[in-house]
């Protein structure tokens, strides 16, 4: 299908499928902002509440030659920003006034923090009875660990994920991206939309509790069940438990990753490798045999790959209908025509005036397309605009600024 055909009935008068939904986001670090990012990309009007002095998402790496954090530009695009000091009574009152006109609140502070500031779920419910209030934390709102500090790597370690990552003979290894944060952000956005659907059907709001640990464990392919049954899974490096050959293999100019699941694909690969006798040989014929005979299977595939370029070996494999890919760097991935055709890089003029290719939304909607509509704001860029919409006039805003609230 051509892209133009997919979008042939697209509307241009809406921000996305969630057009008209207002979200108030009081978050820090990555998991909470990711919730707002997903909802903003879907078309919600996300108002980010930046606390004075908050680090936000402003850590390295920076865009080349600047002090602009790529993390901030990535996770806070499509949002508006107000700067409010929630430690002050007047700041709390302004926040609750914003909540009164919102559908969803998102926060990711340690459980009890916002309640202590006077803007927790019960406070927000008092001004908007049907509010959907989403809390993201390391360990959840209840449970023996709920009061602990929690960050992404701690969830990866505690949940068992880190124990399986890395070389089989090496140390447990952290993920190169904020995996637990990202999964929690996705589950929180999904939870927010589910709760919003319930509200629209019944008039009832609710508190949605998302833990990094729970989100990670949910996405671990049933390994928690295996652990509960006393069955530990070995660390596999680049391989997987379920099938063989499924691994990365060196070619003369790089690596390719090959995934053989079906026996018929193995038989095809044997023909490509010039080793047709392996298709039915003992220890090779079925996936279960190959799983038990990994070293010999890997040696056969590695020997074939080592004598050709990635393009040569990959071309033959893909032409045969077998799943495989070049092992790309992110620089390589950014240059792939397919990535560009899918709008996963969208040129965006950010607040300092430079144009940057920001990562685009993942979900594609034929009727209500999504896009990077605006760059990540500086803290407080939209304070006057948003507060004016909430009924706080210029005179009131001037008094709040004089008091250090805004």
MIKE-384876 format. One record per residue (C-alpha): residue in one letter; x, y, z. Coordinates in nm, 2 decimals, m for minus. Layout:
N
a,X,Y,Z
...
This chain:
406
x,0.00,0.00,0.00
x,0.12,0.35,m0.08
x,0.12,0.60,0.21
x,m0.11,0.83,0.01
x,m0.37,0.55,m0.01
x,m0.35,0.48,0.36
x,m0.42,0.85,0.44
x,m0.67,0.92,0.15
x,m0.96,1.00,0.39
x,m0.75,1.18,0.65
x,m0.90,1.48,0.83
x,m0.69,1.80,0.88
x,m0.92,1.97,1.14
x,m0.82,1.76,1.44
x,m0.50,1.71,1.64
x,m0.56,1.33,1.65
x,m0.81,1.07,1.77
x,m0.80,1.22,2.12
x,m0.88,1.57,2.01
x,m1.05,1.78,2.28
x,m0.93,1.58,2.58
x,m0.74,1.80,2.84
x,m0.46,1.65,3.04
x,m0.27,1.82,3.33
x,0.07,1.66,3.37
x,0.28,1.71,3.69
x,0.58,1.49,3.63
x,0.96,1.46,3.63
x,1.23,1.23,3.48
x,1.09,1.00,3.20
x,0.81,0.76,3.29
x,0.56,1.04,3.37
x,0.65,1.27,3.08
x,0.62,0.96,2.85
x,0.26,0.92,2.95
x,0.19,1.28,2.85
x,0.39,1.24,2.54
x,0.18,0.94,2.42
x,m0.14,1.13,2.50
x,m0.02,1.45,2.34
x,0.08,1.26,2.03
x,m0.27,1.11,2.02
x,m0.41,1.46,2.01
x,m0.48,1.55,2.37
x,m0.42,1.90,2.49
x,m0.14,1.82,2.74
x,m0.05,2.10,2.98
x,0.27,2.03,3.16
x,0.32,2.18,3.50
x,0.68,2.26,3.55
x,0.79,2.31,3.91
x,1.05,2.59,3.95
x,1.40,2.44,3.97
x,1.29,2.10,3.85
x,1.55,1.90,3.65
x,1.27,1.78,3.42
x,1.41,1.58,3.13
x,1.73,1.79,3.08
x,2.01,1.54,3.10
x,2.27,1.44,2.83
x,2.29,1.37,2.55
x,2.25,1.72,2.40
x,2.18,1.81,2.05
x,2.51,1.87,1.87
x,2.67,2.20,1.96
x,2.40,2.31,2.20
x,2.29,2.26,2.56
x,1.94,2.14,2.45
x,1.87,1.80,2.58
x,1.73,1.55,2.32
x,1.54,1.38,2.60
x,1.34,1.70,2.67
x,1.27,1.76,2.30
x,1.16,1.40,2.25
x,0.93,1.34,2.55
x,0.78,1.69,2.59
x,0.69,1.78,2.23
x,0.32,1.85,2.15
x,0.27,1.99,2.50
x,0.21,2.33,2.65
x,0.39,2.44,2.97
x,0.29,2.64,3.28
x,0.53,2.71,3.56
x,0.36,2.68,3.90
x,0.52,2.64,4.25
x,0.30,2.36,4.40
x,0.47,2.41,4.74
x,0.28,2.73,4.78
x,m0.09,2.74,4.88
x,m0.17,2.98,4.59
x,0.01,2.74,4.35
x,m0.20,2.45,4.47
x,m0.51,2.66,4.42
x,m0.41,2.74,4.06
x,m0.33,2.37,3.99
x,m0.68,2.27,4.12
x,m0.84,2.54,3.90
x,m0.67,2.38,3.60
x,m0.78,2.04,3.71
x,m1.14,2.16,3.73
x,m1.13,2.20,3.35
x,m0.94,1.88,3.27
x,m1.02,1.52,3.20
x,m0.70,1.35,3.31
x,m0.42,1.42,3.56
x,m0.09,1.25,3.53
x,0.18,1.25,3.80
x,0.48,1.03,3.88
x,0.61,1.15,4.22
x,0.68,0.92,4.51
x,0.34,0.80,4.65
x,0.19,1.05,4.88
x,0.40,1.35,4.76
x,0.12,1.53,4.57
x,m0.13,1.45,4.85
x,0.11,1.62,5.09
x,0.11,1.92,4.87
x,m0.27,1.93,4.86
x,m0.31,1.82,4.50
x,m0.35,1.44,4.54
x,m0.63,1.23,4.40
x,m0.88,1.32,4.67
x,m0.80,1.69,4.64
x,m0.85,1.68,4.26
x,m1.16,1.47,4.29
x,m1.31,1.74,4.52
x,m1.29,1.99,4.24
x,m1.37,1.75,3.95
x,m1.56,1.44,4.07
x,m1.51,1.25,3.75
x,m1.14,1.32,3.71
x,m0.91,1.04,3.58
x,m0.60,1.06,3.80
x,m0.30,0.85,3.69
x,m0.01,0.79,3.93
x,0.31,0.64,3.80
x,0.58,0.52,4.05
x,0.85,0.27,4.08
x,0.66,0.02,4.30
x,0.30,0.13,4.31
x,0.06,0.31,4.55
x,0.05,0.01,4.79
x,0.26,m0.29,4.88
x,0.56,m0.34,5.10
x,0.79,m0.14,4.86
x,0.55,0.14,4.78
x,0.74,0.40,4.99
x,1.07,0.33,4.84
x,1.24,0.55,4.58
x,1.22,0.39,4.24
x,1.39,0.45,3.91
x,1.41,0.25,3.59
x,1.73,0.04,3.65
x,1.60,m0.05,4.00
x,1.28,m0.20,3.85
x,1.49,m0.39,3.59
x,1.71,m0.53,3.86
x,1.43,m0.62,4.11
x,1.20,m0.77,3.84
x,1.45,m1.02,3.72
x,1.50,m0.86,3.37
x,1.85,m0.75,3.43
x,1.96,m1.09,3.54
x,1.89,m1.22,3.18
x,2.05,m0.93,2.99
x,2.41,m0.94,2.88
x,2.66,m1.20,2.77
x,2.61,m1.55,2.92
x,2.95,m1.54,3.10
x,2.93,m1.17,3.19
x,2.76,m0.96,3.45
x,2.39,m0.86,3.46
x,2.35,m0.57,3.23
x,2.12,m0.26,3.23
x,1.90,m0.18,2.93
x,2.05,0.09,2.70
x,1.72,0.28,2.70
x,1.47,0.36,2.98
x,1.28,0.04,2.92
x,1.08,0.01,3.25
x,1.00,0.39,3.23
x,0.88,0.35,2.87
x,0.66,0.04,2.94
x,0.51,0.22,3.24
x,0.44,0.52,3.03
x,0.26,0.31,2.77
x,0.06,0.12,3.03
x,m0.03,0.45,3.20
x,m0.15,0.60,2.88
x,m0.35,0.29,2.81
x,m0.49,0.29,3.16
x,m0.59,0.66,3.13
x,m0.78,0.60,2.81
x,m0.95,0.29,2.96
x,m1.06,0.49,3.26
x,m1.17,0.78,3.04
x,m1.39,0.54,2.84
x,m1.54,0.42,3.17
x,m1.60,0.78,3.28
x,m1.77,0.86,2.95
x,m2.00,0.55,2.99
x,m2.08,0.59,3.36
x,m1.98,0.94,3.48
x,m1.73,0.78,3.73
x,m1.37,0.90,3.75
x,m1.10,0.69,3.93
x,m0.74,0.66,4.04
x,m0.51,0.46,3.81
x,m0.21,0.31,3.97
x,0.09,0.22,3.75
x,0.42,0.07,3.88
x,0.73,0.04,3.67
x,0.78,m0.30,3.82
x,0.43,m0.42,3.73
x,0.46,m0.29,3.38
x,0.80,m0.46,3.33
x,0.68,m0.79,3.47
x,0.37,m0.79,3.25
x,0.59,m0.76,2.94
x,0.83,m1.04,3.04
x,0.66,m1.31,2.83
x,0.54,m1.52,3.11
x,0.89,m1.55,3.28
x,0.75,m1.45,3.61
x,0.52,m1.75,3.61
x,0.83,m1.97,3.53
x,1.01,m1.81,3.82
x,0.72,m1.88,4.05
x,0.74,m2.24,3.95
x,1.11,m2.25,4.03
x,1.22,m2.26,3.67
x,1.50,m2.00,3.61
x,1.58,m1.91,3.25
x,1.95,m1.89,3.16
x,2.10,m1.57,3.02
x,2.12,m1.62,2.65
x,2.31,m1.32,2.51
x,2.19,m1.26,2.16
x,1.99,m1.58,2.15
x,1.64,m1.68,2.26
x,1.53,m1.98,2.46
x,1.25,m2.08,2.22
x,1.43,m2.13,1.88
x,1.75,m2.18,1.70
x,1.92,m2.04,1.50
x,1.81,m1.70,1.63
x,2.12,m1.49,1.68
x,2.35,m1.23,1.53
x,2.61,m1.34,1.29
x,2.92,m1.16,1.16
x,2.96,m1.10,0.79
x,3.26,m0.94,0.62
x,3.14,m0.58,0.68
x,2.90,m0.60,0.98
x,2.64,m0.82,1.15
x,2.30,m0.95,1.06
x,2.04,m1.09,1.29
x,1.86,m1.41,1.18
x,1.55,m1.56,1.33
x,1.44,m1.91,1.23
x,1.12,m2.03,1.40
x,0.97,m2.26,1.14
x,1.14,m2.59,1.03
x,1.05,m2.51,0.66
x,1.25,m2.19,0.69
x,1.54,m2.39,0.83
x,1.53,m2.62,0.53
x,1.53,m2.31,0.30
x,1.83,m2.17,0.48
x,2.02,m2.50,0.44
x,1.97,m2.47,0.06
x,2.10,m2.11,0.07
x,2.40,m2.21,0.27
x,2.48,m2.50,0.03
x,2.43,m2.75,0.32
x,2.11,m2.93,0.21
x,2.21,m3.24,0.42
x,2.15,m3.04,0.74
x,1.78,m3.00,0.66
x,1.70,m3.35,0.78
x,2.01,m3.44,0.98
x,1.98,m3.56,1.34
x,2.03,m3.27,1.57
x,1.92,m3.02,1.30
x,1.59,m3.13,1.15
x,1.34,m2.98,1.40
x,1.35,m2.67,1.62
x,1.36,m2.87,1.94
x,1.66,m3.06,1.80
x,1.83,m2.74,1.70
x,1.76,m2.58,2.04
x,1.94,m2.87,2.21
x,2.22,m2.85,1.95
x,2.28,m2.47,1.95
x,2.66,m2.47,1.92
x,2.67,m2.68,1.60
x,2.37,m2.49,1.45
x,2.54,m2.15,1.52
x,2.87,m2.27,1.38
x,2.71,m2.38,1.05
x,2.53,m2.04,1.01
x,2.82,m1.84,1.12
x,3.06,m2.01,0.88
x,2.83,m1.92,0.59
x,2.77,m1.56,0.69
x,3.14,m1.50,0.75
x,3.22,m1.54,0.38
x,2.98,m1.27,0.25
x,2.88,m0.92,0.30
x,2.57,m0.83,0.50
x,2.39,m0.72,0.18
x,2.47,m1.04,0.01
x,2.36,m1.27,0.29
x,2.07,m1.06,0.39
x,1.94,m1.03,0.03
x,1.93,m1.40,m0.01
x,1.77,m1.46,0.33
x,1.50,m1.20,0.28
x,1.42,m1.30,m0.07
x,1.35,m1.65,0.07
x,1.09,m1.50,0.31
x,1.30,m1.56,0.62
x,1.30,m1.29,0.90
x,1.64,m1.12,0.92
x,1.78,m0.77,0.95
x,2.11,m0.58,0.94
x,2.23,m0.49,1.29
x,2.21,m0.12,1.26
x,2.34,0.17,1.47
x,2.09,0.44,1.54
x,2.27,0.64,1.28
x,2.21,0.36,1.03
x,1.85,0.33,1.13
x,1.79,0.71,1.09
x,1.92,0.68,0.73
x,1.69,0.39,0.63
x,1.44,0.49,0.37
x,1.17,0.28,0.54
x,1.21,0.47,0.87
x,1.18,0.80,0.68
x,0.88,0.68,0.48
x,0.71,0.58,0.81
x,0.75,0.94,0.94
x,0.96,0.83,1.23
x,1.17,1.13,1.19
x,0.98,1.46,1.16
x,1.17,1.79,1.10
x,1.06,2.03,1.38
x,1.17,2.38,1.45
x,1.25,2.38,1.83
x,1.24,2.68,2.06
x,1.60,2.80,1.98
x,1.51,2.82,1.61
x,1.70,2.52,1.48
x,1.53,2.24,1.29
x,1.57,1.90,1.44
x,1.44,1.56,1.32
x,1.24,1.45,1.62
x,1.11,1.09,1.66
x,0.75,1.07,1.53
x,0.45,0.89,1.68
x,0.44,0.51,1.64
x,0.07,0.46,1.59
x,m0.07,0.56,1.24
x,m0.43,0.66,1.20
x,m0.58,0.68,0.86
x,m0.87,0.92,0.95
x,m0.71,1.13,1.23
x,m0.33,1.14,1.16
x,m0.09,1.22,1.43
x,0.23,1.42,1.41
x,0.48,1.63,1.60
x,0.27,1.95,1.60
x,0.49,2.17,1.82
x,0.83,2.15,1.98
x,0.89,2.09,2.35
x,0.82,2.41,2.54
x,1.05,2.60,2.77
x,0.92,2.59,3.13
x,0.63,2.84,3.16
x,0.61,2.92,2.79
x,0.23,2.90,2.80
x,0.15,3.01,3.15
x,m0.04,3.32,3.06
x,m0.22,3.15,2.77
x,m0.33,2.85,2.98
x,m0.42,3.05,3.29
x,m0.63,3.29,3.08
x,m0.82,2.99,2.95
x,m0.88,2.88,3.31
x,m1.03,3.22,3.40
x,m0.72,3.37,3.58
x,m0.69,3.72,3.44
x,m0.38,3.94,3.39
x,m0.43,4.12,3.72
x,m0.45,3.79,3.92
x,m0.14,3.65,3.73
x,0.06,3.96,3.81
x,m0.02,3.91,4.18
x,0.08,3.54,4.16
x,0.41,3.63,3.99
x,0.48,3.89,4.26
x,0.42,3.62,4.52
x,0.66,3.38,4.34
x,0.39,3.13,4.26
x,0.43,3.16,3.88
